Amino acid sequence: MAKDLVENNWASTKPICLSICPNEIDVLLKQENNSFDSILIEELSNTTDLEQKNNLINSIQKLKSNQFEKPIFTKGGVVEPIDAIELIDTGTSLVFLTHGYVISGPGLPKRINEAIKYRRKKAATNLSDGWIWYFLFGLFMFIAGLLALFISLTTIVLPYDEHFLTIDRQLILQFNDRILPFMSHDRMTLSGTIMSGGILFMSLARNGIKHHYHWSKKATDTSAFVGFLAIFLFIGYGYFDWLHALFWVVLLIPFLIGFFKTRGINRSPESENLTNNSVWKLSLIGQLFFIILGFSILIGGCIISFVGVTTTFVKTDLNYLCITPSQLNAFNQHLIPVISHDRAGFGGGLVSVGLLVLMISLWGF
């Protein structure tokens, strides 16, 4: 078909891309009238990756040396970002990938684009002034986590908890001395989740959003949005924590300011890594484990949230407490909702942090 197009000078009302192999370039150059709009140079079979790339580069150079001005596309010959860079430097307008996906993985196009952006990187742009609000958002989370940790290690229950229960901690201890340590465990793990989330948010604000990276803002906004929605889990367990609501409002203010101040950031990542070296290959293993970690935290958070708004307890909990839910209800009908509140809140926090770890692993690698 390609040979007939050249020899018969067929015309078309639509753009035509001529597909040829490197060993057909000489035949093409002998033709005076080329009735096509662009050319695609195919890779030769039964050649090594290096030979394929060199054949493509030689073909492009031959076309350019003969004043060929039409767009040139190449297919194959790319297994590392540096291969695509060399083809682009030689004069190709578009690079099609083939088995490079198998050798280097589906992230190869992303790595090539990042390498191109790194080469074209301009002087540092003005830093985003909205990042500080995201940083304060994370800082407030971390401080709140520290406060929750302190409470879990000391009084465990607060005065407004006792007011809702209509009993004090001494009566709870007299009824069952394992209930408060059990609640301390839940509140301590919740505090750890809040602090870890705060650290991640501060890191993304300082190292990502400040420098206009769009992926870091998107990860922050998505995770925070899910975290804010977790407050509505109280509908399932029937206990509205006013301190939790106050904390929610305090966090919402810097988040919204940061969100609107950084709406225009759109910078994409750049990278100077051009080869599939041993360090890069090892890093893929690390990325895989971080992805597994993010998924595990996310799934664990969903399960804990579900338990928190439904059964509240699992078998090991009741074995530790040496009591049944009906006995707890008979003692105080508000006690299980308070415990459910802690569990559902912990689960919602895990979902938010799990999403954040997952998005950082996928987008920030």
C-alpha positions, -999 to 999 in steps of 0.1 A, spaced: 0 0 0 28 24 9 47 16 -23 16 21 -44 9 54 -27 43 67 -36 45 53 -71 10 63 -82 9 96 -64 -25 89 -50 -43 118 -35 -67 121 -6 -90 147 9 -79 136 44 -44 137 59 -24 106 51 4 91 73 28 69 53 41 39 73 74 25 61 104 5 74 139 20 77 151 0 47 125 17 25 137 52 31 159 53 0 130 44 -22 109 72 -6 136 98 -12 138 90 -49 102 101 -53 98 138 -63 61 141 -54 50 129 -20 12 129 -16 12 122 21 12 145 51 34 126 76 55 95 79 57 67 104 89 48 106 83 12 118 107 -9 138 123 -39 121 117 -73 135 144 -97 146 167 -69 158 178 -59 193 164 -29 211 196 -9 205 196 -18 168 160 -7 165 167 26 180 198 32 159 178 23 127 152 48 136 177 75 144 196 68 111 163 70 92 154 103 107 188 118 100 186 106 64 153 123 60 164 155 76 196 156 55 174 155 24 153 185 36 123 164 46 100 189 64 69 168 71 62 154 106 81 122 114 67 96 138 86 66 151 73 32 164 93 11 189 130 13 198 122 28 232 127 8 264 141 37 286 133 74 288 167 82 273 157 63 241 127 86 235 148 117 243 174 107 217 147 102 191 130 135 199 164 153 197 170 137 163 138 151 149 108 128 155 76 146 163 58 117 180 71 85 196 50 53 197 59 27 223 57 -10 217 74 -37 239 89 -10 261 57 -13 282 67 -49 290 103 -42 298 99 -9 318 63 -12 329 32 11 322 49 40 339 73 45 309 52 73 293 51 91 326 88 89 330 94 101 294 72 131 299 89 139 332 123 137 315 111 161 288 97 185 313 130 184 333 149 194 302 125 222 295 123 233 331 123 271 335 136 291 364 118 285 396 84 301 397 70 321 426 61 298 455 24 294 463 13 314 493 -16 291 500 6 262 511 10 277 546 -28 272 552 -25 235 543 5 233 565 -15 248 594 -42 223 586 -18 195 592 -2 211 622 -36 215 639 -42 179 632 -9 169 648 -16 190 679 -51 175 682 -36 141 680 -12 149 708 -41 161 729 -60 129 722 -30 109 731 -26 127 764 -63 121 773 -60 84 764 -31 80 787 -46 100 817 -83 105 823 -95 85 792 -130 100 794 -138 137 795 -164 156 815 -188 158 785 -184 120 781 -195 115 817 -223 140 812 -236 119 783 -232 87 802 -247 102 834 -221 84 854 -184 91 863 -153 70 856 -153 55 891 -187 38 886 -174 24 853 -143 10 871 -165 -5 898 -187 -22 872 -158 -35 850 -122 -25 854 -114 -34 818 -138 -10 801 -116 21 805 -84 4 794 -103 -9 764 -115 27 756 -80 40 762 -67 16 735 -92 29 710 -85 65 717 -48 60 717 -49 44 682 -71 73 670 -46 98 682 -18 80 664 -38 81 632 -45 118 635 -9 126 642 4 105 612 -22 122 590 -11 156 602 26 148 594 17 137 559 -4 168 553 24 191 565 49 173 543 27 176 512 21 213 519 58 221 524 73 199 497 45 197 471 18 224 472 43 251 480 61 243 447 28 242 427 27 204 422 -9 196 412 -8 160 423 0 169 459 -29 193 462 -52 167 446 -41 141 471 -45 165 501 -79 176 490 -92 141 484 -80 127 517 -92 157 537 -126 156 520 -130 120 531 -118 128 566 -143 156 570 -172 133 558 -162 108 586 -179 130 612 -213 119 598 -206 83 609 -222 95 642 -256 88 625 -247 51 628 -237 50 664 -259 78 679 -234 99 698 -225 133 686 -192 144 701 -193 182 704 -155 184 708 -150 164 677 -174 189 659 -153 218 672 -122 202 660 -139 196 626 -147 234 623 -112 245 634 -96 223 607 -121 233 581 -111 270 582 -74 267 572 -83 239 547 -109 260 528 -85 290 528 -57 268 514 -81 252 489 -92 284 473 -58 301 474 -42 272 455 -68 265 429 -46 276 400 -15 254 407 -9 229 378 27 220 378 36 184 368 66 165 381 100 165 364 127 139 366 163 135 354 162 97 356 167 85 321 177 48 325 164 16 341 193 14 365 195 -8 396 184 20 419 153 26 399 144 -11 398 148 -15 435 126 16 440 98 -2 422 98 -28 450 95 0 476 67 17 457 48 -16 455 50 -21 492 39 15 499 9 8 476 1 -23 495 4 -4 527 -20 23 515 -45 -3 504 -42 -22 537 -48 9 558 -78 19 536 -94 -15 538 -87 -18 575 -103 16 580 -135 6 561 -138 -26 582 -133 -7 615 -158 20 605 -184 -7 596 -179 -25 629 -181 8 647 -215 17 633 -230 -18 635 -219 -45 660 -192 -22 678 -174 -53 691 -156 -83 677 -152 -115 695 -117 -107 709 -131 -75 724 -158 -93 743 -133 -120 754 -111 -93 769 -140 -74 786 -156 -107 799 -190 -92 793 -217 -92 767 -232 -62 749 -266 -68 766 -249 -66 800 -232 -33 790 -266 -19 779 -282 -31 811 -255 -12 830 -256 20 809 -274 23 775 -251 52 765 -218 33 770 -218 13 737 -226 45 716 -195 62 732 -173 32 724 -188 30 688 -179 67 684 -143 60 691 -142 30 668 -160 47 639 -138 78 643 -107 57 642 -119 39 611 -127 71 593 -93 84 601 -77 53 588 -96 56 555 -84 92 551 -48 83 559 -49 52 538 -61 71 508 -33 97 513 -6 70 515 -20 53 484 -21 85 464 14 96 474 27 62 464 9 62 430 13 99 420 43 111 439 67 83 430 
